[in-house]
Amino acid sequence: MTDDQSQNPDSDLRDLSFEKALVRLDETVQALESGGLPLADATRLYEEGMKLARICSEMLAAAELRISRIRTAYGEQMRLPADEDSDPI
């Protein structure tokens, strides 16, 4: 383990892409659900799973914010033609 990783054990998790973090979270959940793990291993896996869930959630929130900003920036231009074609009720 490098000095950076010993100071911040989450550094390797933060470097994962969303897809890789989600796969790793799924594997962690499956390992916990299968049972039969010693308490120390189960606790470590649970902690890692919670960290991965938080990381995935933060990545999704950042993507949603980016999409919202894109819609705000470009959405007005795309809605104008549709609004002109719509019939008022």
N, C-alpha and C positions, 0 to 999 in steps of 0.2 A: 504494500500500500504506500502511495506517495505521501509526502507531507501535506499536500493540499487535501487529499482524501481523508487523512487522519484528522485534519482540522475540520473538514466539512464532509461527513459521510454521505450527504445527499448529492455531492457533486457529480457522481457517475449517473445518478438517476435524472438529474436536471439536464444532462447532455443527451438523453434519449429523445428520439422523435416521438410525436404523439402516438403513432401506430405501434412503435416498439414498446413504449410505456404501457399502452393498453394491452398488448399481448403479454407483457410481463405481469401486469396486474391480474389478467385472467389466469395465468399459470399459478400465481400466488394464491388466488381464491380456490382454484382446484386442489392445490396441495393442502390447504387448510380444511377444505370440505372433505377430503379423503380420510382425514383423521389419522390416528396412529403416530403422530409426531410427538416427540418429547416436548414438554412444556416450554423449555427454553427456545427450541426451534420454532414452535408454533407462535410464541410471543414475538420472536424476531421477524417471522414472516408477516404476522399481523401488522407490526409497525411498518415494515416495508410496503405492505399493501396500502396502508393509510397514506403514506407519503406518495405512492404512485397515484392513488385516487386524487389527492390534492393537486399533484402536478398535472394530471389529465384535466381536471376541472379548471385549473388556471389557464391551460392551453386553449380549452374550449371557450372560456370567457374572453380571452384575447382575440380569438378568431371571430366570435360574435361581435365584439367591439369593432374590429376591422371591417366586417361586413356592413355593420351599421353606418360606419363612416363612409364606406364606398357608396352605399345607397343614398346617403345624404348628399354626397358630392355629385353623384351621377344620376340619381333617381329622378330628380326634377326634370331633367332632359328627357328621360325615357317615359315619364308619365304624361307629358303634354299631348302627344298625338293620341293616346288612348282616351284622355279626358275629352278631347275635341270630338271624337267619334261616338262617345256615349250619348244616349238619348236621355234627357231629363224625364223623370217620372211625374 
